[in-house]
Amino acid sequence: MDASHSTPLALEPERSRLTYSYDMESGWRRWRLLRPGWGMYHDVKRRMPFYWSDITDAFTYRTVASTIRMYFVNLLPAIAYTLDMYRRTGEFYGINESLFSSALAAIVFSLLGAQPLTIVGVTGLISLFNYTIYDILQRYDSSIYPAFMAWTGIWAAIFHWLVAIFNACDYMRYVTDFSSESFGLYVGIIYLIKGVEELVYEFARGLEAGYLACLIAILYFGTVYSLKRTGSSTMWKEPLRGVLADYAYVFSTIFWVGFSHIPGRLREANIGRVPTTRAFFPTQNRGWLIEFWNLETKWVFAAMPLGFLFMLLFYYDHNVSSITAQARRFPLKKPGGFHWDFFLLGCTTFVAAILGLPMPNGLVPQAPVHTDSLAVYKTDLKIVSTSEGEGTEIRRPLVTAVAVVEQRISHLLMGLALIGTMTGPLLVVLHTMPSALFAGVFFVVGWGSIESNGILQKLMYLQREQRFVQRDESLLLVRRRKIILYTGLQIFGVAACVVISHTLAAIGFPVLIILLIPLRILLVPKWFTPKELQVLDEFTATNKTVLASLGGKPALPEDYKPEE
């Protein structure tokens, strides 16, 4: 074996785009499936030298601001998802289960993960999966739900370990904006729907409760959104703008929780509050360990295909979370480790399953928010010519990230804070929070996933008159009908996932999501020219130090061309 096959990819010299392709390359990278544990070994080997700097680099204000921001960004959506699960799983999953699951994942991945910037916790898609399985079991025997979910998680953990051991995470390097944008839009739409459903529940308490819930949810969304946008505006001084943006969730949550307790008609509206239980105890009258060994054998094996679907969901959801947390807009310097982290995810899945917790995984909207909260930005004025007349120029602010505080302490502190939230006094505080506020959280997280989505940007471009399009707009190089076709394919995939998510077949939606990758690789290049695809699409992750874990950046079909 020559030196080029034994040297870690991140340290290899620059190659041409063709020979850098995984598929066109000979050697062990092409056959990593036959080298069990190879990817995990190199993930740990690459990241281990940076472990001490992951601690020392944390001694900065950005870590403090990020910890507080991510505590609220993780806690509030987790409670929102739990309210949904609590109602629709026979009150099996409650606040303590959700907090315990999120804290477990945060502590494990901050201490042992190769990608500590990836926020791991309870997601809305897990909520969807959990209550869909409950709806199915209700047709047979809902009393077996705890043990059945435990076995589903055990099988999912086994499949996680097999995927990690046999280096199957390598295929995630084929994730492009085509599939990640579709998935992000799907997640955003699901969260908006959940927010509306939460408000519908409030109307069951009466019209006053329902209208007050709508008021709190909408104004909470507007408050958080406005404060976050202030950070990138030119209002006031930069330090004040930074504080308002960093603590948008803190200020908004405190204000609107207090608003719901104003004496008089507001308090008499009987608005719903967060249901809590005893500190550090499960929601139901049970021990923490599920007696999964008492489940009938037929149900044990019935849980196997569902465990496989869980793995498929986590395979895409968690790895895309890691990719977006290390996306090309962030100037990261430290290597990633997808195989090792997916093995760790199998471990947390196993522990969560036997303890009766909702299984945690990467959070797509929150993961890039964590990196963003640790990024150092600079603002430059970009001079752009208008589309009318010569010599007419406008100056637009261009905000770019120049550095990221890459560390693992903010993730760890957030996990410890979640454990602290399970204490009696803080559970009392949680109980004072109106359920309507979490509808607002769904709106914030959902719209955040939609607003910056590339699909929405293309739709806005198509709606613009040509005279209002900037001359440097790259989409001008592509015919409008091709943009419509490309965006239509993405929207079709999103619509299919949304529709299936509202049926008993919802547990099969991970298959549709995974199919977006081969659709992009195998079929889309037949309908577009290479030049069009180079404008419309790009790999979601392009950082070489990150892609080293996946065997390097591959070449798409449109990239294959003979060397000159």
Disulfide bonds with the S-S distance in Angstrom:
none
